[in-house]
Amino acid sequence: MSMENLNVITGGEVLTNQLSNSGRGDATSASILESANENPRKWVGIVDEDLVSEVNANNPTVFIQNQTNDSIIDETAAATIQQQNSPKQEIVQKESNPSETMNEENKIPDTICEEDTTATSCEMCHNYELNLTKMQDAERNLKEQLSAAQHLVNRYQNELSGERLYRKEMETKTTTLCADNEKEVNIAKNENEECAKQLVAVDERCVKLIREQRNNIGRLKELLKMMNKDMHNLSSRYLKLLGANRKCSAEMRDQAIELPQDVDQLQFLCLQLREELIETRAAREHAEVVLRDEVATLEAQRKEDEMEKRRIEDAYTERVNGVSQELGFARSQLDSMKDASSKVEEMNKRMTEYRKVIEDLEKQLQSVQKERADLEMTVALYKQKCAALQQELDTSETVQKDFVKLSQNLQIELEKIRQAEQEVRWQFDEDVHACNQCHSNFSKNRIKLHCYHCGKIFCSVCLSATIPSGPHRRPARVCQVCHTLLSRDSAPFFSHNLAAT
């Protein structure tokens, strides 16, 4: 039995027409059940229009009762045919005139109700009660499953919240430990860098001091060499002068004394020798004074050089001691850095252990989330089924409203077209104050424009369509209704109105 073309007849009135295959049969069966529960003695029949056409062709009597599935309907129809051995009335007759078919359909249930009211009503009530109990049991089972699933979801949500709290605590602990470790590592790195800088500075200072001391020692050696050279020059000069004087004295001693015979010459010679002796004594004393001064200055300079040398050695030893102390401090800092690095390694080991624990917890959390996702999927499926049924109901209602609105618009436009055939099409500007389509009032900014086909006045927005006209195919402005009539390929004007609503 096909479910495509069915008429549900209750008490001589047609309730539903043309059940589609898109899931609207459930709503029809629900309406039938409600009507049967409200008045179980009222006759409810389902007439197949395909079978009605066959009846019109062969003229047999056909009787079909309403059941939930096709097999029960066929069995009930066969039982009723056996009970009625002599068919005397036509139950359903489909003719070309729809008014006559409706009248006959209204008469058919009354005649049937007079004959077999008691048997069919009891049997149908029993079937409806069975179907109703089945639906109630199914609904109860679905509610129990939904409550159990909701209970599981709540329990898993509680467990998941506990796992989240524990995970947050572990994450806070790990973050604090990581922050402390990073701080300690940064402090140790900074101290290590400072120690390295200090070591480099100490090495540079040591190298600089050694270079300065070497330069000072070289300079002092050169100064000592110069002083020794000066001493040698002075001693050689002194010895030279001493040897020259001795030579002169020896020559004078060996020289034969030739005294003059004259007393005057002798006195003159004595005076001359005395002057020479005085000059030599003065020169000798002057030379001795000069030599003594030079020896004293050289001795003082030597003492000063020795004192400077000792002072430099003392400063060098002090610097060396300071550098050794700094090296000891740097070594102690290096030892502390080694201890800090060992602590960092221990903290890294702890971090790896904590990460393993976190990974295990994440795996557990993923399993719990997977279970929750499965439960949510089941709940979503139930919700989706309910939403699909609700959506089908809403779509059917909206489609009915759209068709009603469309039929009203079509009737209005048809009436306008019929009225236009009985009057002059052209509208004068002074007779029209509002657009015939959008009904907006005209002003100075809104110009009145005529449709070149119907002659009505529209605004520029509503008169945007054009149609080529005349031998030169000039574009002529027409309204949307005329554009639909003149252009075969264009969309109908009422489709724009439906899209806008």
Secondary structure as UniProt FT lines:
FT   STRAND          6..10
FT   TURN            11..12
FT   STRAND          13..17
FT   HELIX           25..38
FT   TURN            40..41
FT   STRAND          44..48
FT   HELIX           49..58
FT   HELIX           70..83
FT   HELIX           98..254
FT   HELIX           263..420
FT   TURN            421..422
FT   HELIX           429..431
FT   TURN            436..438
FT   STRAND          449..450
FT   TURN            452..454
FT   STRAND          457..458
FT   TURN            460..463
FT   STRAND          465..469
FT   TURN            470..473
FT   STRAND          474..478
FT   HELIX           480..486
FT   HELIX           493..500
//
